[in-house]
Amino acid sequence: MQSVDLLLPLSAVLLGWMVMGGSPGPATLAISGTSMQQGRLAGLTLATGIVVGSASWGIAAALGFSAVMMANVWLFELIRYLGAAYLLYLAFKSLRSAWRGAGVTVLQVPHNRLFAKGLLLHLTNPKAILGWGAIYAIALAPGSGPAAVWSLFAALICCSMMVFFGYALLFSWGPIAQAYLRARRLFELTFGLLFGAASFKILTARLV
């Protein structure tokens, strides 16, 4: 894709981006859990919030905000601690649900709250803006113009939509949702531990 001044083949860039986005993490955990608990529409709504959060960081990185964050470490640290605190909150909710047992009715969360949850989850993830900044630096040729940056952004956000919406569709599929209902406490315990581990990982991360 010479017209957008890419250093690497576009297919390789997009594949790497999708693998990174689809790897286990706070976003994919939240989407899979919500989709199994509350169904396809709920999972897609939360995924939409995550995509909007990702797009926000992508635009910010394209405008140079990632460089501002790296030059002002306190700003990065603030987002890092907010993100870790939010993940601890999600871990607490999952572990509390596991402790209470499978007899507790799963509440249907309003869609505006699900969207806000997904948005907040990604906006408080410091790895998101670093990821966007890194992909621009790796993929774009030096001196690339705005057209190259925004063309790459459009392709990457489309791939993010495929990954996150795909998670919602997959984990709301009947057999998987039924498996969640049969082993809800185990799933909630796993989600709680993984959210806690993600929080710890963010807290102990070091800037290079």
Secondary structure, DSSP 8 states (H G I E B T S, - for coil): -GGGTBSS-HHHHHHHHHHHHHSSSHHHHHHHHHHHHH-HHHHHHHHHHHHHHHHHHHHHHHTTHHHHHHHSHHHHHHHHHHHHHHHHHHHHHHHHHHHH-TTS------HHHHHHHHHHHHHT-HHHHHHHHHHHHHHB-TT--HHHHHHHHHHHHHHHHHHHHHHHHHHTSHHHHHHHHHTHHHHHHHHHHHHHHHHHHHHT----
